[in-house]
Amino acid sequence: MFPVTHRIDRCGEWADASITPEQEDLQKLTRQFALAILSAAWGGDLSDDGLWTAAKNMAAAEPQIQKENEQ
C-alpha cells in the first residue's frame, strides 16, 4: 500500500538543500494560500502572477497574524 498524498506533495528528492526550514515552511504556506485563493470565489479574477503574489503576501503576513492573536 502507498501512503495517501495530495497532488502538491513531493518526496523531497530534488529539494534545494540551500533552503532553510523557515523558507521551506513559507513556501508550503504560500502553496496552501494559493490553493485557498483558487477555491474562493474571488480567486478566479486573478492572473497566475496575481495569484502567487497574493498568496506570498498572505503567507508573509501569517506569522504576524499569529502573534497578534496570541496577545
C-alpha positions in Angstrom: 0.0 0.0 0.0 1.2 3.5 -0.8 0.5 6.4 1.6 -2.3 8.8 0.7 -0.8 12.0 -0.7 -2.0 15.2 -2.3 -1.2 16.4 -5.8 1.2 19.1 -4.4 3.1 16.7 -2.1 6.7 15.9 -3.1 9.1 13.3 -1.9 11.9 15.9 -1.4 14.4 14.0 -3.5 15.1 17.1 -5.7 14.6 19.7 -2.9 17.0 22.6 -2.8 19.5 21.9 0.1 20.2 25.6 0.4 16.7 26.5 1.6 16.3 27.0 5.3 13.5 25.3 7.2 11.8 28.7 7.6 11.9 29.3 3.9 10.5 25.8 3.2 7.7 26.5 5.7 7.0 29.8 4.0 6.9 28.1 0.6 4.5 25.5 1.9 2.3 28.2 3.5 2.3 30.1 0.2 1.1 27.0 -1.7 -1.7 26.5 0.9 -2.8 30.1 0.5 -2.7 29.7 -3.3 -5.0 26.7 -3.1 -7.3 28.5 -0.7 -7.5 31.5 -3.1 -8.3 29.3 -6.0 -11.1 27.7 -4.1 -12.6 31.1 -3.2 -14.9 33.0 -5.4 -12.5 35.9 -6.0 -9.6 33.7 -6.9 -10.8 33.3 -10.4 -10.3 37.0 -11.1 -6.6 36.8 -10.5 -3.9 36.2 -13.2 -1.3 33.5 -12.4 1.1 36.1 -11.3 -1.5 37.9 -9.3 -2.5 34.6 -7.6 1.1 33.9 -6.5 1.7 37.5 -5.4 -1.5 37.4 -3.2 -0.5 34.1 -1.8 3.0 35.2 -1.0 1.7 38.4 0.7 -0.7 36.4 2.8 1.9 33.8 3.8 4.3 36.6 4.8 1.6 38.2 7.0 0.6 34.9 8.6 3.3 34.9 11.4 2.4 38.5 12.3 -1.3 37.5 12.5 -0.5 34.6 14.8 1.5 36.9 17.1 -1.4 39.3 17.2 -3.9 36.5 18.0 -1.6 35.3 20.9 -1.7 38.7 22.6 
